[in-house]
């Protein structure tokens, strides 16, 4: 007997219809994919931040050499 909580209400998956189980599966996949995308966005932002810092550092060094 497996249970799932939806909107603070517990449901027994053993008593769900095929259609309900399919929708539950789609929602679970949706959650996994959304979490993966959130992680990817965080990684892209982190790399962008590091690369921006690298660029600023190089630009500052170039400016120092001019003076």
C-alpha distances in whole Angstrom, upper triangle without the diagonal:
4,7,10,14,16,20,19,16,12,10,7,7,6,9,11,14,16,18,16,14,17,18,16,17,20,20,18,21,23,22,23,26,27,27,29,32,32,32,35,37,37,38,41,42,43,45,47,47,49,51,52,53,55,57,58,59,61,63,64,65,67,68,70,72,73,75
4,7,10,13,17,16,14,10,8,6,6,7,10,11,14,15,17,14,12,15,16,13,14,17,16,15,18,20,19,19,23,24,23,25,28,28,29,31,33,33,35,37,38,39,41,43,44,45,47,49,50,51,53,54,56,57,59,60,62,64,65,66,68,70,71
4,7,10,13,12,10,6,5,4,6,8,10,10,14,15,16,13,12,15,15,11,13,16,15,14,17,19,17,18,22,22,22,24,27,27,28,30,32,32,34,36,37,38,40,42,42,44,46,47,48,50,52,53,54,56,58,59,61,62,63,65,67,69,70
4,7,10,10,8,6,5,7,7,10,11,11,14,15,15,12,11,14,13,9,11,14,12,11,14,16,14,16,19,19,19,22,24,24,25,28,29,29,31,33,34,35,37,39,39,41,43,44,45,47,49,50,51,53,55,56,58,59,60,62,64,66,67
4,7,6,5,4,6,9,10,14,14,13,16,18,17,14,13,16,14,11,14,15,12,12,16,16,14,16,19,19,19,22,24,23,24,27,28,28,31,33,33,34,37,38,38,40,42,43,44,47,48,49,50,53,54,55,57,58,59,61,63,64,66
4,5,5,6,7,11,11,15,15,13,16,17,16,12,13,15,12,10,13,14,11,11,15,15,13,16,19,18,18,21,23,22,24,27,27,28,30,32,32,34,36,37,38,40,42,42,44,46,47,48,50,52,53,54,56,58,58,60,62,64,65
4,5,8,10,14,15,19,18,16,19,21,19,15,16,18,15,13,16,17,13,14,18,16,15,18,20,19,19,23,23,22,25,27,27,28,31,32,32,34,36,37,37,40,42,42,43,46,47,48,49,52,52,53,56,57,58,59,62,63,64
4,7,10,13,15,18,18,17,20,22,21,17,18,20,18,15,18,19,16,16,20,19,17,20,22,21,21,24,26,24,26,29,29,29,32,34,34,35,38,39,39,41,43,44,45,47,49,49,51,53,54,55,57,59,59,61,63,64,65
4,7,10,13,15,15,14,17,20,19,15,16,19,17,14,17,19,16,16,20,20,18,21,24,23,23,26,28,27,29,31,32,32,35,37,37,38,41,41,42,44,46,47,48,50,52,52,54,56,57,58,60,62,62,64,66,68,69
4,7,9,12,12,12,16,18,18,14,14,17,16,13,16,18,16,16,19,20,18,20,23,23,23,26,28,27,29,32,32,32,35,37,37,38,41,42,43,45,47,47,49,51,52,53,55,57,58,59,61,63,63,65,67,69,70
4,6,9,8,8,12,14,15,11,11,15,14,11,14,16,15,15,18,19,18,20,23,23,24,26,28,28,30,32,33,34,36,38,38,40,42,43,44,46,48,49,50,52,54,55,56,58,59,60,62,64,65,66,69,70,71
4,5,6,7,11,13,14,11,11,14,14,12,14,17,16,16,19,20,20,21,24,25,25,27,30,30,31,34,35,35,37,39,40,41,43,45,46,47,49,51,52,54,55,56,58,60,61,62,64,66,67,68,70,72,73
4,5,5,8,10,12,9,7,11,12,9,11,14,14,13,16,18,18,19,22,23,23,25,28,28,29,32,33,34,36,38,39,40,42,43,44,46,48,49,51,52,54,55,57,58,60,61,63,64,66,67,69,71,72
4,6,8,10,13,11,9,13,14,12,14,17,17,17,19,21,21,22,25,26,27,29,31,32,33,35,37,37,39,41,42,43,45,47,48,49,51,53,54,55,57,59,60,62,63,64,66,68,69,70,72,74,75
4,7,10,12,10,10,13,14,13,15,18,18,18,21,22,23,24,27,28,28,30,32,33,34,37,38,39,41,43,44,45,47,48,49,51,53,54,56,57,59,60,62,63,65,66,68,69,71,72,74,75,77
4,7,8,6,6,10,10,10,12,14,15,15,18,19,20,22,24,25,26,28,30,30,32,34,35,37,38,40,41,43,44,46,47,49,50,51,53,55,56,58,59,61,62,63,65,67,68,70,72,73,74
4,5,5,6,9,10,10,12,14,15,16,18,20,21,23,24,26,27,29,30,32,33,35,36,38,39,41,42,44,45,47,48,50,51,52,54,56,57,59,60,62,63,65,66,68,69,71,72,74,75
4,5,5,6,9,10,10,12,14,15,16,18,20,21,22,24,26,27,28,30,32,33,35,36,38,39,41,42,44,45,47,48,49,51,53,54,55,57,59,60,61,63,65,66,67,69,71,72,74
4,5,5,6,9,10,11,12,14,15,16,19,20,21,22,25,26,27,29,30,32,33,35,36,37,39,41,42,43,45,47,48,49,51,53,53,55,57,58,59,61,63,64,65,67,69,70,72
4,5,5,6,9,10,11,12,14,15,17,19,20,21,23,24,26,27,29,30,31,33,35,36,37,39,41,42,43,45,47,48,50,51,52,54,56,57,58,60,62,63,64,66,68,69,71
4,5,5,6,9,10,10,12,14,15,17,18,20,21,23,24,26,27,29,30,32,33,35,36,38,39,41,42,44,45,46,48,50,51,53,54,56,57,59,60,62,63,65,66,68,70
4,5,5,6,9,10,11,12,14,15,16,18,20,21,22,24,26,27,28,30,32,33,35,36,38,39,41,42,43,45,47,48,49,51,53,54,55,57,59,60,61,63,65,66,68
4,5,5,6,9,10,10,12,14,15,16,18,20,21,22,24,26,27,29,30,31,33,35,36,37,39,41,42,43,45,47,47,49,51,52,53,55,57,58,59,61,63,64,66
4,5,5,6,9,10,11,12,14,15,17,19,20,21,23,24,26,27,29,30,32,33,35,36,38,40,41,42,44,45,47,48,50,51,52,54,56,57,58,60,62,63,65
4,5,5,6,8,10,11,12,14,15,17,18,20,21,23,24,26,27,29,30,32,33,35,36,38,39,41,42,44,45,47,48,50,51,53,54,56,57,59,60,62,64
4,5,5,6,9,10,10,12,14,15,16,18,20,21,22,24,26,27,28,30,31,33,34,36,37,38,41,42,43,45,47,48,49,51,52,53,55,57,58,60,61
4,5,5,6,9,10,10,12,14,15,16,18,20,21,23,24,26,27,29,30,31,33,35,36,37,39,41,42,43,45,47,48,49,51,52,54,55,57,58,60
4,5,5,6,9,10,11,13,14,15,17,19,20,21,23,25,26,27,29,30,32,34,35,36,38,40,41,42,44,46,47,48,50,51,53,54,56,58,59
4,5,5,6,8,10,11,12,14,15,17,18,20,21,23,24,26,27,29,30,32,33,35,36,38,39,41,42,44,45,47,48,49,51,53,54,56,58
4,6,5,6,9,10,10,12,14,15,16,18,20,21,22,24,26,27,28,30,31,33,35,36,37,39,41,42,43,45,47,48,49,51,53,54,56
4,6,5,6,9,10,11,12,14,15,17,19,20,21,23,25,26,27,29,30,32,33,35,36,38,39,41,42,44,45,47,48,50,52,53,54
4,6,5,6,9,10,11,12,14,16,17,19,20,21,23,24,26,27,29,30,32,33,35,36,38,39,41,42,44,45,47,48,50,52,53
4,5,5,6,9,10,10,12,14,15,16,18,20,21,22,24,26,27,28,30,32,33,35,36,37,39,41,42,43,45,47,48,50,51
4,5,5,6,9,10,11,12,14,15,16,18,20,21,23,25,26,27,29,30,31,33,35,36,37,39,41,42,43,45,47,48,50
4,5,5,6,9,10,11,12,14,15,17,19,20,21,23,25,26,27,29,30,32,33,35,36,38,39,41,42,44,46,47,49
4,5,5,6,9,10,11,12,14,15,17,18,20,21,23,24,26,27,29,30,32,33,35,36,38,39,41,42,44,46,47
4,5,5,6,9,10,10,12,14,15,16,18,20,21,22,24,26,27,28,30,31,33,34,36,37,39,41,42,43,45
4,5,5,6,9,10,11,12,14,15,17,19,20,21,23,25,26,27,29,30,31,33,35,36,37,39,41,42,44
4,5,5,6,9,10,11,12,14,15,17,18,20,21,23,24,26,27,29,30,32,33,35,36,38,40,41,43
4,5,5,6,9,10,11,12,14,15,16,18,20,21,22,24,26,27,28,30,32,33,35,36,38,39,41
4,5,5,6,9,10,10,12,14,15,16,18,20,21,22,24,26,27,28,30,31,33,35,36,38,39
4,6,5,6,9,10,11,12,14,15,17,18,20,21,23,25,26,27,29,30,32,33,35,37,38
4,5,5,6,9,10,11,12,14,16,17,18,20,21,23,24,26,27,29,30,32,33,35,37
4,5,5,6,9,10,11,12,14,15,16,18,20,21,22,24,26,27,28,30,32,33,35
4,5,5,6,9,10,10,12,14,15,16,18,20,21,22,24,26,27,29,30,32,33
4,5,5,6,9,10,11,12,14,16,17,19,20,21,23,25,26,27,29,31,32
4,5,5,6,9,10,11,12,14,15,17,18,20,21,23,24,26,27,29,31
4,5,5,6,9,10,10,12,14,15,16,18,20,21,22,24,26,27,29
4,6,5,6,9,10,11,12,14,15,17,19,20,21,23,25,26,28
4,5,5,6,9,10,11,12,14,15,17,19,20,21,23,25,26
4,5,5,6,9,10,11,12,14,15,17,18,20,21,23,25
4,5,5,6,9,10,10,12,14,15,16,18,20,21,23
4,5,5,6,9,10,11,12,14,15,17,19,20,22
4,6,5,6,9,10,11,12,14,15,17,19,21
4,5,5,6,9,10,11,12,14,16,17,19
4,5,5,6,9,10,10,12,14,16,17
4,5,5,6,9,10,11,13,15,16
4,5,5,6,9,10,11,13,15
4,5,5,6,9,10,11,13
4,5,5,6,9,10,11
4,5,5,6,9,10
4,5,5,7,9
4,5,5,7
4,5,5
4,6
4
